Amino acid sequence: MLEFIVSSIAFLFLIVLAIDFIPQFNTWQSRIHIGRYTSKEVWRDKLVQKSLQWLHKTPTIKVTDNDRLIILDILKGNYKRNAIQSWQQAALLLGLNDYATQNPNATVSKQINDFVQSKFDANGNWKTNPSEIDDIILAYAILKVDTLDVTKCKPAFDFCYELILKLKGVDGTIAYRKHNPDYRYVDTIGFVSPFLVRYGLLYSINEAVALGINQIEVFNQYGMLHNQFIPCHTYHLKTELPVGLFGWGRGLGWYAIGLIDVWLELTDSNSEKEKLTQYIISFAKIAMQFQNKNGSWNWLVSSPEARADSSTTATLAWFLANASTIESIKKDSINSKNNALNYLMQVTRRNGAIDFSQGDTKAIGVHSQHFDVLPFTQGFTLRTLIV
């Protein structure tokens, strides 16, 4: 009996060790010969290949930063969260869809369509209803797929709109979480504003378009550093004071993709377009000031001592690629975008996975110090390469 107990304990110990060791070993070996790509074309094809693989089997992004005794986080439910997975899939779909639009490929198009159709039932409703604001960016990515039957699937997108409206506060802006109604996060701009504008234009719901743009405008009023265009993580609704870090890298990224995708959705004749153009110029000038010589941005952009973050770099590269159509910032934006892509190529593993993205934020002011693979980065890099 004692021998059985000892054997069982030893077996469990080995399992715990394996759960901790195997991911760390895989990360170590995958970084050998990192970034050795002979051309942008070879690199792009590798990104596409990995993105297709991940679209259908998206890697789990850890909530925890722990690398030891991971089994305890798994048992406590602190290892992963479905909402995080949504914005990984959204970015992959956006990147692959842009690629397929510019480079017609039957295999890529089929896999995109298979993924999209897997989300709906026969009546055009979601098979699994979105439950968090994070899920809305995936709805936006799906709404951008040209082969989608937007009439049939309207009930699904109406559901997303109703979910957003339930989080709308008395100030006319959207909260990030129902249980946290007094804060307005910069993340929410990236999650909901592009969806609201595309959905509103597609289905002739002007209130949705106005709501998406208003989310940006009010954040500019209360969530930006005084006399600068550097976003804070969030601001408090009642005090109207910023809370958290100014210059959090992926926070800049959330703002950037929300602003630029809204701008791209609007026609030149739209009365709001010129105002958003001025926001883009102001933000682009500030963002480019903080770019490192190697083309990256740090996870805290104003701190030279902070680590470079690939997710910040990819999202700002996407922003600047599109901002470069504005004549006054064209040259600088193109140079900045190209430098960012050069950096991202250098930190791409042999298997096509871009490395060194910051992990998920835990709370206001509690940012991950885990830098690894993030499919979100993959998608926005691919989008940038297609522009």
Buried (B, 14 or more C-beta within 10 A) or exposed (E): EEEEEEEEEEEEEEEBEEBBEEBEEEBEEBBEEBBEBEEEEEBBBBBBEBBBBBBEEBBEBBBBBBEEEBBEBBEEEBBBBEBBBBBBBBBBBBBBBBBBEEEEBEEBBEBBBEBBBEBBEEEBBBEEEBEBBBBBBBBBBBBBBEEBEBEEBBEBBBBBBEBBEEBBEEBEBBBBBEEEEEBBBBBBBBBBBBBBBBBBBBBEBEEBBBBBBBBBBBBBEBBBBEEEBBBBBBBBBEEEEBBBBBBBBBBBBBBBBBBBBBBEBBEEEBEBEEEBBEBBBBBBBBBBEBBBEEBBBBBBBBEEEBBBBBBBBBBBBBBBBBBBBBEEBEEBBBBBBBBBBBBBBBBBBBEBBBBBBBBBBEEBEEBBEBBBBBBBBBBBBBBBBBB
